[in-house]
Amino acid sequence: MRSDIRALIVSIVLFGLWGTVVTCPFRLVSDLFLQTSQAVVGKIPLPAIACAVFILFLAMGVTCVLLWLGKREISDYSALIFSILSCILYCVQVIRTRDYSLEAAIVAVVLAGTMALVVFRKTEITRYISDAFIMALPVCMFYECVMNPLYRLIKADIYSLKPFIVVPQTSIFSKVGNLLNIPLLVWGAFFYILALLPVMYCAGGRKEGKIRN
C-alpha cells in the first residue's frame, strides 16, 4: 500500500474514533502540542486570526517534518519513540489529576505491542502505528478548524455522536468570529485546506507498509 493511502486510511480511522479510548495514546501527543502552542502563542500580541493560523501552520509543519523522517531509517523506530512519549505523558497526567482509568491500559497495550513489533522487526505494522501518531495532528486540527465551527454554525450538540466524534467546546479559531462578515467555518476550512496541501505532498514517497500474512 502506498504511504499516502496508508496515511489517509489511518486519518479516517482516527477521525471516526477520536473520542474513544482507542485513540487515547495518539491524542495525548497531539493534545500536548496544542496546549503548548496555545500557551506560547497566547503570550504574543497578535490578532486572533493570526494566532489561529500560526498554530495551524505550525502543527502542519511539524507533521511534514515527521512525514519527511518517514523516508529515513529512523522511521522503523518512530512508532516506539511515539509510544514511549505517549506513556510518559499519560503518567504525568495521572500524577497531576490522580485519575486512573481504562486509558492507562490502552496506553500500556500500545507501548507493549509496539515494543514487541519492533523487536520482531514487524516494520510493516509499526509504520501504521507511527502514522497514527503523526496524523493525529492533522486530525486534531480538523476538529479545531472545521468541526467546531461547523457545529457552532448548525447549533449542534457537541456530544451528539459521543463517544466516537466529540467536538471541542472551543477551538483555535473561536476568537476569530465572523471576521469581515465571513462565517467562521469558511475561515477555518480555507486555512485548513491551505495548510493540508504540503502534508498531502509529504505523505507520499515514504516507505510502504505492506502487511504480509
N, C-alpha and C positions, 0 to 999 in steps of 0.2 A: 504494500500500500504506500502510495506517495505520502511524503511527510506533510504536505499542505492539507491533503484529505484527512490524514490522521488527526491533525490539529483541529480541523473543522468538526470532525465527529466527537472528539473529546470536548470541544467547546459546547456543542449542542447538549451532550450528556450533563455537563456541569450546569448549564443554564436550567435544564429541566429538574435537576436535583439540588439546586443551590441552597434551599432552605433546610435540607435534611442533614442528618448526622453523617451521612456517607461522604459529603463534600467537606466536612469539618477540617481535615488536615490541610486541604488546599485553600480554604477560606482563611485560615489562620495567617498564612503568609501574605495573602492579598490585603487582609484587614490591617496587618501591621504596616504595610506600605501606605495604605490610605490614611490611617490615623497619623503616621509620622509626617507624611507630606502635607496634610491639612494643618498640623501643628506648626510646621516650619513656614509654610506659605502664608498662614494666617498672621504671622508677625511682619509680613512685608506689606507696606501701604500701597496696595494695588486695587483697582476696581474689581468688583465681584466676578465679572465675566473673565477678566484677565487671570484671576486666581484659579477659577474653574478650568480654563483652557490650559493653564500651566500644569496643573495636577494631571489632567487628562493626557497631555502630550508627554509628560514625564513618565507616566505609567506605561504608555505605549513605547516610549524609548527604551525603558528597562526591558520590556517584552522583546523588542527587536534585538537587543544585546544578548539576551538569554537564548533566543532562537538562533542567532549567529553562532553562539557557542555550541549549538547542536550540530554544527558541521565539524567540530573538533573532537578529539578523543575523549575530552572531559565529559562529553555527553553521555558516555556509558556509566558515569558515576554521579551525574547530576541528580538523578532521582533519589539516590541515597542521601546526598547533601541536603536536598529539599526536605526529605523525610525527617532527618535529624533536626533541622531547623524548626520544622513544624512541631516536633516533640518538645523541644526546648521552649518554644513559645507557649505551648499548652501548659507545661509545668509552671512557667511564670504566671500564667493566667490563673491557675489553680491556687498558687501561693497567695496571689493578690485577692482573689474573690472567695477562697475556701469553698469552692463549689465543685463537687465531684459528680460526674455524670457519665452517660454512655459514650460521650465523645472521647473520653480517655481511652476506652477500649478500641475505638475506631482508629485513633491516632497510633496506638501501640501496634495494632494489627498491620497498619500500612507500613510502619517503620520496620517491624519484624519481617513482613513479607518482602519488602524491598531489599533488606539485607540478605535474605535468602536468595532472591533472584540475582543479586549482584555476585554473590559467592558462587552460584552455579552458572554464572555467565548467561543468564536469560535476558540478554540485552534487548531483544525484540519487545519483550513485555515492559521492561523498565523504561523504554522510550515513551510508552503510553502514559506511564505514571509521571514521568518527567514533564510531558506535555500538559498533563492535568495541572501540575503546579504552575507552569508557565502561563497557560491560557486562562488560569483563574483571574489574572489581572485584567485582560480584556473583557471577560465575562462580568467581573465586578464593575468595571467602567460602564458596561452596557446597562446594568441595573441603575447605576448612578445617573447616567446621561440620558437614557431613553425610557426605561421602565418607570422610574419615579415621576418624571414629567408627564408620561402617558397616564399613569394612574391619577395624578392630580388633575389632569385635563378632563378625564371622564368621571372624576369623583368616585373612583372605585375603592373598595376596602382593600388595603394592602395585605390583609391576611386572608383574603377570599380563596386563594389557592394554596394556603398553608397545608402541609409543611414543604411542599415542593418549591413553589415560587413565592418567596417572601421579599417584597419590595421594601427598601429602606424608607423610613419616615421622612428623612431629609437627604439631600444629595449635594454634590459639589456645585450644582447649578441652581440650588434652591434660592439663593440670594439674588440671582440674576433677574428673576421675574420675567414678565413680558416686555423685555427691553425693546424700545422702538416700536412698541405695539406688535411685536412678533412673538407668537406663542413660545413658551419655554421649551416645549417639545421640539420645535424647529431648531432652536439654538443648539440644544443638546445633541440631536440627531445629526445635524450638519457637522459639528466639530468631531463627533464620534466617528463618522464615516471618513472624514478627512484624516484623522489620526490612525484609523484602521488600515488604510492603504499600505503604508510601509510594513505593517505587521503581516499582511497577506503576502507581500513580496518576500519577506524574510522567512516565512513559514515553509516555503518550497526549497528544494535543493538540499535538504538535510538528509541524515541517514534514515533509511527506511525502517519500518517496524513490522516486518512480516512475522506473524505468529505461526510457527511451524508445529504441526501435530507430532 
